[in-house]
């Protein structure tokens, strides 16, 4: 099964995607983490990616597509994946469809997590992420603090605050999102693949609740 996670930066795509990954036993691929990994190991390409990420800009289509397709060819992706942060544009979505079609595969569902801009800023600016790549649990100093400051409840690894998680960069990322989001959601809506989940940071609805809702929907689909 091939699942695309849609939504604003910080809407919870990563957390929900990870939960679905465990339930469905398919890899969760975060484009942000994929790009960051190339920053450290891909020489000039890594530097080029870092130029975009550090300023809150989108990685160009041709570069993003090349890296994601390379990841999708790895053996653990054979039975499907959960894509988080890709595609971000309609052109990327079309390229993804073409890539999968050549391999007799297709996107099965696009899940959109809908959260207000104010909640997004509150969530990202106060966000901390586990440094353990096999865990990557997400915390929030106000809404979901760790039991021990700076330490992950699950695996005991250190938590980190991303350098680009500041108000100015978040607002810029939101602006970039709005420039492409309508066309992308319309693309999946036209194929009857879009499933939207309305969220509110203060509603008490947890990521586990959202993942369970999506899982139930997939069973009925």
Legacy VTK file of the C-alpha trace (Angstrom):
# vtk DataFile Version 3.0
C-alpha trace
ASCII
DATASET POLYDATA
POINTS 221 float
0.000 0.000 0.000
1.287 3.436 -0.976
0.097 6.259 1.287
0.773 9.987 0.887
0.591 12.194 3.997
-0.533 15.762 3.265
-0.829 18.813 5.519
1.003 21.885 6.721
4.499 21.550 8.201
4.020 20.555 11.831
0.495 19.186 11.395
1.576 15.815 12.782
2.236 13.947 9.536
5.432 12.408 10.896
3.911 11.142 14.136
0.788 9.732 12.485
2.879 8.323 9.641
5.145 6.505 12.109
2.161 5.002 13.914
0.622 3.805 10.645
4.003 2.437 9.606
4.088 0.174 12.661
0.482 -0.926 12.197
0.756 -1.594 8.456
4.375 -2.831 8.573
5.593 -0.615 5.737
8.347 2.059 5.894
7.571 5.654 6.832
9.683 7.952 4.645
9.982 11.551 5.797
11.302 13.702 2.962
12.673 16.177 5.512
14.772 13.524 7.230
15.727 12.021 3.876
16.969 15.416 2.683
18.766 16.106 5.969
20.575 12.773 5.702
21.867 13.838 2.276
23.062 17.151 3.720
25.518 15.163 5.831
26.659 12.571 3.299
26.117 13.801 -0.248
28.839 16.416 -0.739
27.800 19.158 -3.164
24.252 17.810 -3.493
24.002 17.917 0.295
25.152 21.531 0.370
22.605 22.420 -2.292
19.800 20.791 -0.278
20.935 22.551 2.905
20.702 25.940 1.155
16.958 25.391 0.687
16.132 23.682 4.012
17.965 26.198 6.237
16.029 29.091 4.685
12.661 27.342 4.971
12.367 26.943 1.194
11.145 23.867 -0.691
13.744 21.578 -2.232
13.360 21.928 -6.051
11.196 19.316 -7.781
13.977 17.716 -9.823
16.202 17.220 -6.771
13.372 16.024 -4.501
12.057 13.534 -7.060
15.541 12.103 -7.699
16.180 11.430 -4.004
12.712 10.021 -3.221
12.722 7.700 -6.240
16.147 6.406 -5.216
14.746 5.600 -1.763
11.631 3.902 -3.195
13.822 1.467 -5.138
15.242 0.029 -1.912
14.087 -3.461 -0.976
12.122 -2.527 2.160
9.764 -0.410 0.018
8.631 -3.298 -2.165
5.267 -3.764 -0.395
4.515 -0.059 -0.028
5.482 3.049 1.909
4.068 6.015 3.780
5.384 9.209 2.182
5.538 12.227 4.486
6.425 15.597 2.950
6.474 14.297 -0.617
4.895 15.097 -2.988
4.578 18.804 -2.168
3.555 19.982 -5.622
1.232 18.695 -8.325
4.179 18.109 -10.645
5.852 15.948 -7.982
2.594 13.997 -7.583
2.432 13.359 -11.333
6.085 12.237 -11.371
5.368 9.893 -8.445
2.353 8.402 -10.236
4.424 7.837 -13.385
7.230 6.230 -11.376
4.815 3.853 -9.607
2.814 3.071 -12.750
5.970 1.794 -14.483
6.249 -0.705 -11.613
2.544 -1.663 -11.669
1.911 0.211 -8.422
-0.138 3.268 -7.461
-0.943 5.709 -4.656
-3.808 4.143 -2.670
-4.753 7.096 -0.466
-3.716 10.692 0.334
-4.346 11.603 3.986
-4.609 15.323 4.762
-4.130 16.515 8.370
-5.778 19.943 8.704
-4.527 22.168 11.562
-4.749 25.980 11.952
-1.691 28.203 11.380
-1.695 29.334 15.030
-1.653 25.742 16.261
1.066 24.918 13.735
3.347 27.705 15.026
2.729 26.733 18.667
3.473 23.111 17.899
6.661 23.617 15.850
8.346 26.368 17.866
7.976 24.295 21.048
8.818 20.986 19.341
11.592 18.594 20.380
12.501 15.402 18.524
14.254 12.246 19.715
17.757 11.965 18.218
17.455 8.174 17.903
16.733 7.534 14.195
14.851 4.325 15.053
12.555 6.230 17.416
12.138 9.886 16.343
9.360 10.444 18.904
8.116 14.051 18.881
7.515 16.100 22.038
6.236 19.601 22.796
7.344 21.634 25.797
3.741 22.766 26.435
1.394 20.089 25.058
3.498 16.923 25.339
6.556 17.425 27.548
8.892 14.481 28.258
8.850 13.028 31.785
12.538 13.931 32.142
13.669 17.192 30.556
15.629 16.644 27.362
15.246 12.847 27.432
12.948 10.638 25.321
10.373 8.718 27.385
10.488 5.761 25.005
14.166 5.032 24.326
16.078 7.320 26.703
17.930 9.168 23.951
18.521 12.924 23.966
15.941 15.272 22.492
16.879 18.046 20.080
15.261 21.207 18.793
15.742 21.646 15.070
17.627 24.786 14.058
14.907 25.777 11.589
12.058 25.491 14.134
11.670 29.246 14.752
8.669 31.520 14.117
10.094 33.308 11.081
11.099 30.101 9.301
7.790 28.415 10.160
5.808 31.323 8.677
7.908 31.103 5.531
7.300 27.360 5.306
3.565 27.954 5.700
3.658 30.525 2.900
5.442 28.001 0.652
2.844 25.393 1.604
-0.083 27.627 0.613
1.513 28.366 -2.751
1.244 24.704 -3.771
-1.248 22.984 -1.436
-4.571 23.752 -3.155
-3.426 22.366 -6.493
-2.017 19.246 -4.838
-5.096 18.445 -2.727
-7.325 19.086 -5.752
-5.204 16.602 -7.726
-5.826 13.805 -5.222
-9.432 14.861 -4.680
-10.091 14.541 -8.420
-8.892 10.922 -8.197
-11.109 10.299 -5.144
-8.015 9.479 -3.078
-8.169 12.348 -0.552
-9.139 11.657 3.081
-9.111 14.796 5.277
-8.828 14.812 9.085
-9.738 18.084 10.849
-7.510 18.707 13.885
-7.388 21.095 16.851
-4.412 21.208 19.204
-6.688 21.667 22.229
-9.347 19.079 21.314
-7.692 16.228 23.182
-7.527 14.150 19.988
-4.181 12.360 20.052
-1.999 11.166 17.184
-2.954 7.622 18.206
-6.638 8.562 17.759
-5.931 9.951 14.292
-3.921 6.869 13.271
-6.720 4.601 14.502
-9.314 6.635 12.562
-7.248 6.350 9.381
-6.667 2.624 9.938
-10.412 2.025 10.303
-11.067 4.032 7.146
-8.506 1.948 5.206
-10.214 -1.262 6.312
-13.536 -0.005 4.952
-12.043 1.381 1.750
LINES 1 222
221 0 1 2 3 4 5 6 7 8 9 10 11 12 13 14 15 16 17 18 19 20 21 22 23 24 25 26 27 28 29 30 31 32 33 34 35 36 37 38 39 40 41 42 43 44 45 46 47 48 49 50 51 52 53 54 55 56 57 58 59 60 61 62 63 64 65 66 67 68 69 70 71 72 73 74 75 76 77 78 79 80 81 82 83 84 85 86 87 88 89 90 91 92 93 94 95 96 97 98 99 100 101 102 103 104 105 106 107 108 109 110 111 112 113 114 115 116 117 118 119 120 121 122 123 124 125 126 127 128 129 130 131 132 133 134 135 136 137 138 139 140 141 142 143 144 145 146 147 148 149 150 151 152 153 154 155 156 157 158 159 160 161 162 163 164 165 166 167 168 169 170 171 172 173 174 175 176 177 178 179 180 181 182 183 184 185 186 187 188 189 190 191 192 193 194 195 196 197 198 199 200 201 202 203 204 205 206 207 208 209 210 211 212 213 214 215 216 217 218 219 220
